[in-house]
Amino acid sequence: MTLDQVISIGKETIGTTLLIAGPCLVISIAVGLLISIFQATTQIHDQTLSFVPKILAVMISIMIFGGWMLKTLMDFTERLLQSLPGII
């Protein structure tokens, strides 16, 4: 296994990880921003107020994007396993 192959696999792994985690992270950040704006306008500064909506938003995003996330991960795993004979 050459250094170029390791770097290529590493790049693809990081890219796939960011692609899979992206929707949940973006939705979580958006919900957190909306909760922060709500807290600033109402001056309710309860630390626990932002946790429940974020958790619910992430759970809903996993239910919506879960199939796509699983397919993306399975495609990556399949490509990785198919490339093993050429690597070893």
PyMOL Python script that loads the backbone (N, CA, C, O; Angstrom):
from pymol import cmd

cmd.read_pdbstr("""\
ATOM      1  N   MET A   1       0.849  -1.169   0.000  1.00  0.00           N
ATOM      2  CA  MET A   1       0.000   0.000   0.000  1.00  0.00           C
ATOM      3  C   MET A   1       0.897   1.236   0.000  1.00  0.00           C
ATOM      4  O   MET A   1       1.758   1.405   0.864  1.00  0.00           O
ATOM      5  N   THR A   2       0.672   2.080  -0.983  1.00  0.00           N
ATOM      6  CA  THR A   2       1.505   3.269  -1.105  1.00  0.00           C
ATOM      7  C   THR A   2       0.908   4.434  -0.324  1.00  0.00           C
ATOM      8  O   THR A   2      -0.239   4.396   0.122  1.00  0.00           O
ATOM      9  N   LEU A   3       1.710   5.447  -0.179  1.00  0.00           N
ATOM     10  CA  LEU A   3       1.274   6.645   0.537  1.00  0.00           C
ATOM     11  C   LEU A   3       0.118   7.322  -0.195  1.00  0.00           C
ATOM     12  O   LEU A   3      -0.800   7.836   0.445  1.00  0.00           O
ATOM     13  N   ASP A   4       0.150   7.328  -1.526  1.00  0.00           N
ATOM     14  CA  ASP A   4      -0.932   7.932  -2.300  1.00  0.00           C
ATOM     15  C   ASP A   4      -2.258   7.218  -2.077  1.00  0.00           C
ATOM     16  O   ASP A   4      -3.307   7.859  -2.014  1.00  0.00           O
ATOM     17  N   GLN A   5      -2.217   5.911  -1.959  1.00  0.00           N
ATOM     18  CA  GLN A   5      -3.445   5.154  -1.714  1.00  0.00           C
ATOM     19  C   GLN A   5      -4.013   5.473  -0.331  1.00  0.00           C
ATOM     20  O   GLN A   5      -5.224   5.625  -0.172  1.00  0.00           O
ATOM     21  N   VAL A   6      -3.145   5.572   0.654  1.00  0.00           N
ATOM     22  CA  VAL A   6      -3.586   5.894   2.012  1.00  0.00           C
ATOM     23  C   VAL A   6      -4.201   7.288   2.050  1.00  0.00           C
ATOM     24  O   VAL A   6      -5.246   7.488   2.669  1.00  0.00           O
ATOM     25  N   ILE A   7      -3.566   8.247   1.397  1.00  0.00           N
ATOM     26  CA  ILE A   7      -4.085   9.611   1.371  1.00  0.00           C
ATOM     27  C   ILE A   7      -5.422   9.661   0.635  1.00  0.00           C
ATOM     28  O   ILE A   7      -6.337  10.363   1.064  1.00  0.00           O
ATOM     29  N   SER A   8      -5.542   8.930  -0.457  1.00  0.00           N
ATOM     30  CA  SER A   8      -6.790   8.889  -1.212  1.00  0.00           C
ATOM     31  C   SER A   8      -7.935   8.304  -0.382  1.00  0.00           C
ATOM     32  O   SER A   8      -9.044   8.838  -0.372  1.00  0.00           O
ATOM     33  N   ILE A   9      -7.653   7.210   0.308  1.00  0.00           N
ATOM     34  CA  ILE A   9      -8.674   6.597   1.167  1.00  0.00           C
ATOM     35  C   ILE A   9      -9.030   7.539   2.303  1.00  0.00           C
ATOM     36  O   ILE A   9     -10.203   7.662   2.655  1.00  0.00           O
ATOM     37  N   GLY A  10      -8.045   8.204   2.880  1.00  0.00           N
ATOM     38  CA  GLY A  10      -8.303   9.156   3.962  1.00  0.00           C
ATOM     39  C   GLY A  10      -9.160  10.330   3.505  1.00  0.00           C
ATOM     40  O   GLY A  10     -10.084  10.737   4.209  1.00  0.00           O
ATOM     41  N   LYS A  11      -8.857  10.879   2.321  1.00  0.00           N
ATOM     42  CA  LYS A  11      -9.656  11.980   1.784  1.00  0.00           C
ATOM     43  C   LYS A  11     -11.099  11.552   1.551  1.00  0.00           C
ATOM     44  O   LYS A  11     -12.035  12.273   1.897  1.00  0.00           O
ATOM     45  N   GLU A  12     -11.270  10.375   0.962  1.00  0.00           N
ATOM     46  CA  GLU A  12     -12.618   9.893   0.695  1.00  0.00           C
ATOM     47  C   GLU A  12     -13.377   9.614   1.998  1.00  0.00           C
ATOM     48  O   GLU A  12     -14.584   9.843   2.082  1.00  0.00           O
ATOM     49  N   THR A  13     -12.665   9.122   3.001  1.00  0.00           N
ATOM     50  CA  THR A  13     -13.300   8.862   4.296  1.00  0.00           C
ATOM     51  C   THR A  13     -13.762  10.155   4.955  1.00  0.00           C
ATOM     52  O   THR A  13     -14.886  10.234   5.451  1.00  0.00           O
ATOM     53  N   ILE A  14     -12.910  11.156   4.962  1.00  0.00           N
ATOM     54  CA  ILE A  14     -13.272  12.439   5.565  1.00  0.00           C
ATOM     55  C   ILE A  14     -14.413  13.090   4.796  1.00  0.00           C
ATOM     56  O   ILE A  14     -15.337  13.635   5.399  1.00  0.00           O
ATOM     57  N   GLY A  15     -14.354  13.038   3.471  1.00  0.00           N
ATOM     58  CA  GLY A  15     -15.427  13.607   2.660  1.00  0.00           C
ATOM     59  C   GLY A  15     -16.758  12.920   2.898  1.00  0.00           C
ATOM     60  O   GLY A  15     -17.790  13.583   3.001  1.00  0.00           O
ATOM     61  N   THR A  16     -16.745  11.595   2.987  1.00  0.00           N
ATOM     62  CA  THR A  16     -17.975  10.850   3.237  1.00  0.00           C
ATOM     63  C   THR A  16     -18.512  11.148   4.631  1.00  0.00           C
ATOM     64  O   THR A  16     -19.722  11.283   4.814  1.00  0.00           O
ATOM     65  N   THR A  17     -17.630  11.251   5.606  1.00  0.00           N
ATOM     66  CA  THR A  17     -18.051  11.568   6.967  1.00  0.00           C
ATOM     67  C   THR A  17     -18.721  12.939   7.036  1.00  0.00           C
ATOM     68  O   THR A  17     -19.768  13.090   7.665  1.00  0.00           O
ATOM     69  N   LEU A  18     -18.123  13.930   6.394  1.00  0.00           N
ATOM     70  CA  LEU A  18     -18.722  15.267   6.381  1.00  0.00           C
ATOM     71  C   LEU A  18     -20.043  15.280   5.627  1.00  0.00           C
ATOM     72  O   LEU A  18     -20.981  15.973   6.023  1.00  0.00           O
ATOM     73  N   LEU A  19     -20.120  14.516   4.543  1.00  0.00           N
ATOM     74  CA  LEU A  19     -21.347  14.448   3.762  1.00  0.00           C
ATOM     75  C   LEU A  19     -22.475  13.808   4.556  1.00  0.00           C
ATOM     76  O   LEU A  19     -23.620  14.251   4.480  1.00  0.00           O
ATOM     77  N   ILE A  20     -22.159  12.777   5.309  1.00  0.00           N
ATOM     78  CA  ILE A  20     -23.177  12.080   6.101  1.00  0.00           C
ATOM     79  C   ILE A  20     -23.605  12.920   7.310  1.00  0.00           C
ATOM     80  O   ILE A  20     -24.791  12.984   7.633  1.00  0.00           O
ATOM     81  N   ALA A  21     -22.655  13.554   7.967  1.00  0.00           N
ATOM     82  CA  ALA A  21     -22.973  14.323   9.178  1.00  0.00           C
ATOM     83  C   ALA A  21     -23.550  15.703   8.868  1.00  0.00           C
ATOM     84  O   ALA A  21     -24.153  16.332   9.738  1.00  0.00           O
ATOM     85  N   GLY A  22     -23.370  16.172   7.646  1.00  0.00           N
ATOM     86  CA  GLY A  22     -23.778  17.520   7.275  1.00  0.00           C
ATOM     87  C   GLY A  22     -25.221  17.882   7.564  1.00  0.00           C
ATOM     88  O   GLY A  22     -25.469  18.889   8.228  1.00  0.00           O
ATOM     89  N   PRO A  23     -26.191  17.098   7.089  1.00  0.00           N
ATOM     90  CA  PRO A  23     -27.586  17.499   7.323  1.00  0.00           C
ATOM     91  C   PRO A  23     -27.945  17.638   8.806  1.00  0.00           C
ATOM     92  O   PRO A  23     -28.619  18.591   9.195  1.00  0.00           O
ATOM     93  N   CYS A  24     -27.504  16.705   9.618  1.00  0.00           N
ATOM     94  CA  CYS A  24     -27.812  16.775  11.057  1.00  0.00           C
ATOM     95  C   CYS A  24     -27.138  17.986  11.703  1.00  0.00           C
ATOM     96  O   CYS A  24     -27.738  18.657  12.543  1.00  0.00           O
ATOM     97  N   LEU A  25     -25.911  18.259  11.317  1.00  0.00           N
ATOM     98  CA  LEU A  25     -25.199  19.399  11.897  1.00  0.00           C
ATOM     99  C   LEU A  25     -25.827  20.722  11.492  1.00  0.00           C
ATOM    100  O   LEU A  25     -25.986  21.616  12.323  1.00  0.00           O
ATOM    101  N   VAL A  26     -26.185  20.851  10.222  1.00  0.00           N
ATOM    102  CA  VAL A  26     -26.784  22.100   9.742  1.00  0.00           C
ATOM    103  C   VAL A  26     -28.126  22.345  10.415  1.00  0.00           C
ATOM    104  O   VAL A  26     -28.417  23.465  10.833  1.00  0.00           O
ATOM    105  N   ILE A  27     -28.940  21.310  10.521  1.00  0.00           N
ATOM    106  CA  ILE A  27     -30.245  21.462  11.165  1.00  0.00           C
ATOM    107  C   ILE A  27     -30.077  21.783  12.648  1.00  0.00           C
ATOM    108  O   ILE A  27     -30.811  22.611  13.188  1.00  0.00           O
ATOM    109  N   SER A  28     -29.127  21.144  13.305  1.00  0.00           N
ATOM    110  CA  SER A  28     -28.877  21.415  14.715  1.00  0.00           C
ATOM    111  C   SER A  28     -28.407  22.857  14.933  1.00  0.00           C
ATOM    112  O   SER A  28     -28.828  23.516  15.883  1.00  0.00           O
ATOM    113  N   ILE A  29     -27.546  23.332  14.059  1.00  0.00           N
ATOM    114  CA  ILE A  29     -27.070  24.716  14.169  1.00  0.00           C
ATOM    115  C   ILE A  29     -28.209  25.700  13.922  1.00  0.00           C
ATOM    116  O   ILE A  29     -28.321  26.708  14.620  1.00  0.00           O
ATOM    117  N   ALA A  30     -29.057  25.413  12.929  1.00  0.00           N
ATOM    118  CA  ALA A  30     -30.183  26.307  12.626  1.00  0.00           C
ATOM    119  C   ALA A  30     -31.162  26.364  13.792  1.00  0.00           C
ATOM    120  O   ALA A  30     -31.624  27.442  14.163  1.00  0.00           O
ATOM    121  N   VAL A  31     -31.476  25.218  14.367  1.00  0.00           N
ATOM    122  CA  VAL A  31     -32.397  25.191  15.513  1.00  0.00           C
ATOM    123  C   VAL A  31     -31.767  25.906  16.702  1.00  0.00           C
ATOM    124  O   VAL A  31     -32.449  26.652  17.403  1.00  0.00           O
ATOM    125  N   GLY A  32     -30.489  25.691  16.937  1.00  0.00           N
ATOM    126  CA  GLY A  32     -29.799  26.385  18.028  1.00  0.00           C
ATOM    127  C   GLY A  32     -29.807  27.888  17.849  1.00  0.00           C
ATOM    128  O   GLY A  32     -29.971  28.634  18.814  1.00  0.00           O
ATOM    129  N   LEU A  33     -29.627  28.337  16.605  1.00  0.00           N
ATOM    130  CA  LEU A  33     -29.662  29.776  16.332  1.00  0.00           C
ATOM    131  C   LEU A  33     -31.059  30.343  16.577  1.00  0.00           C
ATOM    132  O   LEU A  33     -31.201  31.416  17.162  1.00  0.00           O
ATOM    133  N   LEU A  34     -32.084  29.627  16.133  1.00  0.00           N
ATOM    134  CA  LEU A  34     -33.459  30.085  16.367  1.00  0.00           C
ATOM    135  C   LEU A  34     -33.784  30.135  17.862  1.00  0.00           C
ATOM    136  O   LEU A  34     -34.426  31.077  18.326  1.00  0.00           O
ATOM    137  N   ILE A  35     -33.349  29.140  18.606  1.00  0.00           N
ATOM    138  CA  ILE A  35     -33.581  29.126  20.054  1.00  0.00           C
ATOM    139  C   ILE A  35     -32.821  30.276  20.718  1.00  0.00           C
ATOM    140  O   ILE A  35     -33.337  30.912  21.637  1.00  0.00           O
ATOM    141  N   SER A  36     -31.607  30.541  20.259  1.00  0.00           N
ATOM    142  CA  SER A  36     -30.831  31.652  20.827  1.00  0.00           C
ATOM    143  C   SER A  36     -31.497  32.992  20.568  1.00  0.00           C
ATOM    144  O   SER A  36     -31.532  33.857  21.443  1.00  0.00           O
ATOM    145  N   ILE A  37     -32.024  33.159  19.362  1.00  0.00           N
ATOM    146  CA  ILE A  37     -32.741  34.398  19.047  1.00  0.00           C
ATOM    147  C   ILE A  37     -33.979  34.522  19.925  1.00  0.00           C
ATOM    148  O   ILE A  37     -34.270  35.598  20.448  1.00  0.00           O
ATOM    149  N   PHE A  38     -34.711  33.416  20.085  1.00  0.00           N
ATOM    150  CA  PHE A  38     -35.891  33.422  20.949  1.00  0.00           C
ATOM    151  C   PHE A  38     -35.520  33.763  22.388  1.00  0.00           C
ATOM    152  O   PHE A  38     -36.212  34.543  23.042  1.00  0.00           O
ATOM    153  N   GLN A  39     -34.431  33.179  22.881  1.00  0.00           N
ATOM    154  CA  GLN A  39     -34.005  33.464  24.252  1.00  0.00           C
ATOM    155  C   GLN A  39     -33.565  34.912  24.409  1.00  0.00           C
ATOM    156  O   GLN A  39     -33.807  35.527  25.448  1.00  0.00           O
ATOM    157  N   ALA A  40     -32.925  35.454  23.389  1.00  0.00           N
ATOM    158  CA  ALA A  40     -32.466  36.846  23.486  1.00  0.00           C
ATOM    159  C   ALA A  40     -33.639  37.813  23.456  1.00  0.00           C
ATOM    160  O   ALA A  40     -33.621  38.832  24.146  1.00  0.00           O
ATOM    161  N   THR A  41     -34.659  37.502  22.663  1.00  0.00           N
ATOM    162  CA  THR A  41     -35.795  38.435  22.587  1.00  0.00           C
ATOM    163  C   THR A  41     -36.701  38.343  23.804  1.00  0.00           C
ATOM    164  O   THR A  41     -37.280  39.344  24.225  1.00  0.00           O
ATOM    165  N   THR A  42     -36.826  37.151  24.371  1.00  0.00           N
ATOM    166  CA  THR A  42     -37.697  37.001  25.539  1.00  0.00           C
ATOM    167  C   THR A  42     -36.938  37.099  26.855  1.00  0.00           C
ATOM    168  O   THR A  42     -37.557  37.123  27.919  1.00  0.00           O
ATOM    169  N   GLN A  43     -35.647  37.155  26.808  1.00  0.00           N
ATOM    170  CA  GLN A  43     -34.766  37.209  27.966  1.00  0.00           C
ATOM    171  C   GLN A  43     -34.978  36.022  28.903  1.00  0.00           C
ATOM    172  O   GLN A  43     -34.876  36.142  30.124  1.00  0.00           O
ATOM    173  N   ILE A  44     -35.274  34.881  28.301  1.00  0.00           N
ATOM    174  CA  ILE A  44     -35.321  33.627  29.060  1.00  0.00           C
ATOM    175  C   ILE A  44     -33.978  32.940  28.819  1.00  0.00           C
ATOM    176  O   ILE A  44     -33.705  32.467  27.716  1.00  0.00           O
ATOM    177  N   HIS A  45     -33.160  32.889  29.834  1.00  0.00           N
ATOM    178  CA  HIS A  45     -31.822  32.334  29.667  1.00  0.00           C
ATOM    179  C   HIS A  45     -31.694  31.013  30.408  1.00  0.00           C
ATOM    180  O   HIS A  45     -30.866  30.867  31.307  1.00  0.00           O
ATOM    181  N   ASP A  46     -32.502  30.079  30.028  1.00  0.00           N
ATOM    182  CA  ASP A  46     -32.457  28.745  30.618  1.00  0.00           C
ATOM    183  C   ASP A  46     -31.558  27.868  29.743  1.00  0.00           C
ATOM    184  O   ASP A  46     -31.787  27.743  28.539  1.00  0.00           O
ATOM    185  N   GLN A  47     -30.559  27.275  30.340  1.00  0.00           N
ATOM    186  CA  GLN A  47     -29.599  26.459  29.594  1.00  0.00           C
ATOM    187  C   GLN A  47     -30.250  25.230  28.963  1.00  0.00           C
ATOM    188  O   GLN A  47     -29.853  24.795  27.882  1.00  0.00           O
ATOM    189  N   THR A  48     -31.240  24.681  29.637  1.00  0.00           N
ATOM    190  CA  THR A  48     -31.834  23.431  29.159  1.00  0.00           C
ATOM    191  C   THR A  48     -32.864  23.647  28.059  1.00  0.00           C
ATOM    192  O   THR A  48     -33.305  22.679  27.441  1.00  0.00           O
ATOM    193  N   LEU A  49     -33.258  24.882  27.799  1.00  0.00           N
ATOM    194  CA  LEU A  49     -34.281  25.156  26.797  1.00  0.00           C
ATOM    195  C   LEU A  49     -33.844  24.756  25.388  1.00  0.00           C
ATOM    196  O   LEU A  49     -34.681  24.381  24.568  1.00  0.00           O
ATOM    197  N   SER A  50     -32.569  24.828  25.105  1.00  0.00           N
ATOM    198  CA  SER A  50     -32.112  24.539  23.743  1.00  0.00           C
ATOM    199  C   SER A  50     -31.870  23.049  23.499  1.00  0.00           C
ATOM    200  O   SER A  50     -31.808  22.632  22.342  1.00  0.00           O
ATOM    201  N   PHE A  51     -31.732  22.244  24.532  1.00  0.00           N
ATOM    202  CA  PHE A  51     -31.398  20.835  24.334  1.00  0.00           C
ATOM    203  C   PHE A  51     -32.525  20.026  23.696  1.00  0.00           C
ATOM    204  O   PHE A  51     -32.293  19.294  22.734  1.00  0.00           O
ATOM    205  N   VAL A  52     -33.716  20.149  24.213  1.00  0.00           N
ATOM    206  CA  VAL A  52     -34.833  19.325  23.727  1.00  0.00           C
ATOM    207  C   VAL A  52     -35.162  19.621  22.266  1.00  0.00           C
ATOM    208  O   VAL A  52     -35.294  18.676  21.490  1.00  0.00           O
ATOM    209  N   PRO A  53     -35.301  20.884  21.847  1.00  0.00           N
ATOM    210  CA  PRO A  53     -35.563  21.127  20.425  1.00  0.00           C
ATOM    211  C   PRO A  53     -34.442  20.637  19.511  1.00  0.00           C
ATOM    212  O   PRO A  53     -34.705  20.129  18.420  1.00  0.00           O
ATOM    213  N   LYS A  54     -33.195  20.788  19.953  1.00  0.00           N
ATOM    214  CA  LYS A  54     -32.079  20.301  19.133  1.00  0.00           C
ATOM    215  C   LYS A  54     -32.116  18.786  18.992  1.00  0.00           C
ATOM    216  O   LYS A  54     -31.918  18.255  17.899  1.00  0.00           O
ATOM    217  N   ILE A  55     -32.367  18.098  20.088  1.00  0.00           N
ATOM    218  CA  ILE A  55     -32.430  16.635  20.042  1.00  0.00           C
ATOM    219  C   ILE A  55     -33.574  16.191  19.140  1.00  0.00           C
ATOM    220  O   ILE A  55     -33.406  15.276  18.334  1.00  0.00           O
ATOM    221  N   LEU A  56     -34.727  16.826  19.265  1.00  0.00           N
ATOM    222  CA  LEU A  56     -35.861  16.478  18.411  1.00  0.00           C
ATOM    223  C   LEU A  56     -35.563  16.770  16.945  1.00  0.00           C
ATOM    224  O   LEU A  56     -35.914  15.980  16.069  1.00  0.00           O
ATOM    225  N   ALA A  57     -34.915  17.906  16.677  1.00  0.00           N
ATOM    226  CA  ALA A  57     -34.584  18.260  15.302  1.00  0.00           C
ATOM    227  C   ALA A  57     -33.600  17.266  14.692  1.00  0.00           C
ATOM    228  O   ALA A  57     -33.744  16.885  13.531  1.00  0.00           O
ATOM    229  N   VAL A  58     -32.612  16.849  15.462  1.00  0.00           N
ATOM    230  CA  VAL A  58     -31.645  15.873  14.958  1.00  0.00           C
ATOM    231  C   VAL A  58     -32.313  14.523  14.730  1.00  0.00           C
ATOM    232  O   VAL A  58     -32.026  13.851  13.740  1.00  0.00           O
ATOM    233  N   MET A  59     -33.198  14.121  15.634  1.00  0.00           N
ATOM    234  CA  MET A  59     -33.903  12.855  15.452  1.00  0.00           C
ATOM    235  C   MET A  59     -34.783  12.892  14.203  1.00  0.00           C
ATOM    236  O   MET A  59     -34.836  11.919  13.451  1.00  0.00           O
ATOM    237  N   ILE A  60     -35.462  13.996  13.983  1.00  0.00           N
ATOM    238  CA  ILE A  60     -36.297  14.128  12.784  1.00  0.00           C
ATOM    239  C   ILE A  60     -35.440  14.149  11.527  1.00  0.00           C
ATOM    240  O   ILE A  60     -35.808  13.556  10.513  1.00  0.00           O
ATOM    241  N   SER A  61     -34.299  14.827  11.587  1.00  0.00           N
ATOM    242  CA  SER A  61     -33.423  14.856  10.410  1.00  0.00           C
ATOM    243  C   SER A  61     -32.845  13.477  10.112  1.00  0.00           C
ATOM    244  O   SER A  61     -32.642  13.132   8.948  1.00  0.00           O
ATOM    245  N   ILE A  62     -32.579  12.687  11.147  1.00  0.00           N
ATOM    246  CA  ILE A  62     -32.106  11.317  10.917  1.00  0.00           C
ATOM    247  C   ILE A  62     -33.223  10.483  10.301  1.00  0.00           C
ATOM    248  O   ILE A  62     -32.967   9.640   9.441  1.00  0.00           O
ATOM    249  N   MET A  63     -34.457  10.712  10.736  1.00  0.00           N
ATOM    250  CA  MET A  63     -35.569   9.969  10.133  1.00  0.00           C
ATOM    251  C   MET A  63     -35.764  10.368   8.674  1.00  0.00           C
ATOM    252  O   MET A  63     -36.095   9.522   7.844  1.00  0.00           O
ATOM    253  N   ILE A  64     -35.567  11.633   8.354  1.00  0.00           N
ATOM    254  CA  ILE A  64     -35.749  12.103   6.978  1.00  0.00           C
ATOM    255  C   ILE A  64     -34.572  11.685   6.093  1.00  0.00           C
ATOM    256  O   ILE A  64     -34.772  11.142   5.006  1.00  0.00           O
ATOM    257  N   PHE A  65     -33.356  11.936   6.555  1.00  0.00           N
ATOM    258  CA  PHE A  65     -32.167  11.693   5.742  1.00  0.00           C
ATOM    259  C   PHE A  65     -31.505  10.346   6.008  1.00  0.00           C
ATOM    260  O   PHE A  65     -30.481  10.034   5.400  1.00  0.00           O
ATOM    261  N   GLY A  66     -32.070   9.544   6.904  1.00  0.00           N
ATOM    262  CA  GLY A  66     -31.435   8.290   7.299  1.00  0.00           C
ATOM    263  C   GLY A  66     -31.201   7.322   6.153  1.00  0.00           C
ATOM    264  O   GLY A  66     -30.142   6.701   6.071  1.00  0.00           O
ATOM    265  N   GLY A  67     -32.177   7.188   5.268  1.00  0.00           N
ATOM    266  CA  GLY A  67     -32.018   6.282   4.132  1.00  0.00           C
ATOM    267  C   GLY A  67     -30.888   6.727   3.216  1.00  0.00           C
ATOM    268  O   GLY A  67     -30.079   5.912   2.771  1.00  0.00           O
ATOM    269  N   TRP A  68     -30.840   8.031   2.937  1.00  0.00           N
ATOM    270  CA  TRP A  68     -29.774   8.555   2.092  1.00  0.00           C
ATOM    271  C   TRP A  68     -28.405   8.398   2.764  1.00  0.00           C
ATOM    272  O   TRP A  68     -27.418   8.058   2.110  1.00  0.00           O
ATOM    273  N   MET A  69     -28.360   8.648   4.070  1.00  0.00           N
ATOM    274  CA  MET A  69     -27.108   8.512   4.810  1.00  0.00           C
ATOM    275  C   MET A  69     -26.611   7.066   4.763  1.00  0.00           C
ATOM    276  O   MET A  69     -25.425   6.812   4.555  1.00  0.00           O
ATOM    277  N   LEU A  70     -27.532   6.130   4.960  1.00  0.00           N
ATOM    278  CA  LEU A  70     -27.165   4.716   4.937  1.00  0.00           C
ATOM    279  C   LEU A  70     -26.696   4.297   3.554  1.00  0.00           C
ATOM    280  O   LEU A  70     -25.725   3.549   3.430  1.00  0.00           O
ATOM    281  N   LYS A  71     -27.371   4.767   2.514  1.00  0.00           N
ATOM    282  CA  LYS A  71     -26.970   4.419   1.147  1.00  0.00           C
ATOM    283  C   LYS A  71     -25.590   4.974   0.832  1.00  0.00           C
ATOM    284  O   LYS A  71     -24.762   4.292   0.228  1.00  0.00           O
ATOM    285  N   THR A  72     -25.345   6.218   1.245  1.00  0.00           N
ATOM    286  CA  THR A  72     -24.028   6.833   1.018  1.00  0.00           C
ATOM    287  C   THR A  72     -22.931   6.048   1.728  1.00  0.00           C
ATOM    288  O   THR A  72     -21.868   5.800   1.159  1.00  0.00           O
ATOM    289  N   LEU A  73     -23.190   5.663   2.957  1.00  0.00           N
ATOM    290  CA  LEU A  73     -22.205   4.896   3.718  1.00  0.00           C
ATOM    291  C   LEU A  73     -21.987   3.511   3.121  1.00  0.00           C
ATOM    292  O   LEU A  73     -20.859   3.020   3.076  1.00  0.00           O
ATOM    293  N   MET A  74     -23.060   2.886   2.666  1.00  0.00           N
ATOM    294  CA  MET A  74     -22.934   1.564   2.054  1.00  0.00           C
ATOM    295  C   MET A  74     -22.172   1.632   0.731  1.00  0.00           C
ATOM    296  O   MET A  74     -21.378   0.742   0.427  1.00  0.00           O
ATOM    297  N   ASP A  75     -22.410   2.687  -0.060  1.00  0.00           N
ATOM    298  CA  ASP A  75     -21.666   2.864  -1.308  1.00  0.00           C
ATOM    299  C   ASP A  75     -20.179   3.050  -1.041  1.00  0.00           C
ATOM    300  O   ASP A  75     -19.339   2.479  -1.736  1.00  0.00           O
ATOM    301  N   PHE A  76     -19.858   3.849  -0.033  1.00  0.00           N
ATOM    302  CA  PHE A  76     -18.453   4.053   0.329  1.00  0.00           C
ATOM    303  C   PHE A  76     -17.810   2.747   0.782  1.00  0.00           C
ATOM    304  O   PHE A  76     -16.695   2.423   0.374  1.00  0.00           O
ATOM    305  N   THR A  77     -18.515   2.003   1.623  1.00  0.00           N
ATOM    306  CA  THR A  77     -17.976   0.731   2.120  1.00  0.00           C
ATOM    307  C   THR A  77     -17.779  -0.257   0.976  1.00  0.00           C
ATOM    308  O   THR A  77     -16.781  -0.976   0.935  1.00  0.00           O
ATOM    309  N   GLU A  78     -18.728  -0.289   0.054  1.00  0.00           N
ATOM    310  CA  GLU A  78     -18.612  -1.191  -1.091  1.00  0.00           C
ATOM    311  C   GLU A  78     -17.410  -0.831  -1.957  1.00  0.00           C
ATOM    312  O   GLU A  78     -16.664  -1.711  -2.387  1.00  0.00           O
ATOM    313  N   ARG A  79     -17.223   0.470  -2.214  1.00  0.00           N
ATOM    314  CA  ARG A  79     -16.053   0.898  -3.000  1.00  0.00           C
ATOM    315  C   ARG A  79     -14.752   0.554  -2.280  1.00  0.00           C
ATOM    316  O   ARG A  79     -13.781   0.132  -2.908  1.00  0.00           O
ATOM    317  N   LEU A  80     -14.736   0.734  -0.972  1.00  0.00           N
ATOM    318  CA  LEU A  80     -13.536   0.438  -0.191  1.00  0.00           C
ATOM    319  C   LEU A  80     -13.215  -1.047  -0.223  1.00  0.00           C
ATOM    320  O   LEU A  80     -12.061  -1.431  -0.413  1.00  0.00           O
ATOM    321  N   LEU A  81     -14.232  -1.885  -0.039  1.00  0.00           N
ATOM    322  CA  LEU A  81     -14.016  -3.330  -0.043  1.00  0.00           C
ATOM    323  C   LEU A  81     -13.639  -3.845  -1.417  1.00  0.00           C
ATOM    324  O   LEU A  81     -12.865  -4.795  -1.531  1.00  0.00           O
ATOM    325  N   GLN A  82     -14.182  -3.223  -2.479  1.00  0.00           N
ATOM    326  CA  GLN A  82     -13.823  -3.642  -3.831  1.00  0.00           C
ATOM    327  C   GLN A  82     -12.401  -3.253  -4.193  1.00  0.00           C
ATOM    328  O   GLN A  82     -11.776  -3.895  -5.036  1.00  0.00           O
ATOM    329  N   SER A  83     -11.888  -2.207  -3.563  1.00  0.00           N
ATOM    330  CA  SER A  83     -10.526  -1.779  -3.848  1.00  0.00           C
ATOM    331  C   SER A  83      -9.478  -2.525  -3.035  1.00  0.00           C
ATOM    332  O   SER A  83      -8.283  -2.373  -3.290  1.00  0.00           O
ATOM    333  N   LEU A  84      -9.898  -3.325  -2.063  1.00  0.00           N
ATOM    334  CA  LEU A  84      -8.930  -4.054  -1.224  1.00  0.00           C
ATOM    335  C   LEU A  84      -8.002  -4.987  -2.003  1.00  0.00           C
ATOM    336  O   LEU A  84      -6.803  -4.989  -1.723  1.00  0.00           O
ATOM    337  N   PRO A  85      -8.484  -5.781  -2.961  1.00  0.00           N
ATOM    338  CA  PRO A  85      -7.552  -6.654  -3.671  1.00  0.00           C
ATOM    339  C   PRO A  85      -6.430  -5.893  -4.387  1.00  0.00           C
ATOM    340  O   PRO A  85      -5.309  -6.394  -4.480  1.00  0.00           O
ATOM    341  N   GLY A  86      -6.715  -4.707  -4.887  1.00  0.00           N
ATOM    342  CA  GLY A  86      -5.705  -3.924  -5.562  1.00  0.00           C
ATOM    343  C   GLY A  86      -4.735  -3.263  -4.595  1.00  0.00           C
ATOM    344  O   GLY A  86      -3.628  -2.893  -4.985  1.00  0.00           O
ATOM    345  N   ILE A  87      -5.134  -3.113  -3.350  1.00  0.00           N
ATOM    346  CA  ILE A  87      -4.299  -2.450  -2.353  1.00  0.00           C
ATOM    347  C   ILE A  87      -3.277  -3.421  -1.763  1.00  0.00           C
ATOM    348  O   ILE A  87      -2.108  -3.084  -1.578  1.00  0.00           O
ATOM    349  N   ILE A  88      -3.745  -4.623  -1.475  1.00  0.00           N
ATOM    350  CA  ILE A  88      -2.887  -5.593  -0.783  1.00  0.00           C
ATOM    351  C   ILE A  88      -1.883  -6.210  -1.699  1.00  0.00           C
ATOM    352  O   ILE A  88      -1.087  -7.046  -1.270  1.00  0.00           O
TER     353      ILE A  88
END
""", "prot")
cmd.dss("prot")
cmd.show_as("cartoon", "prot")
cmd.util.cbc("prot")
cmd.orient("prot")
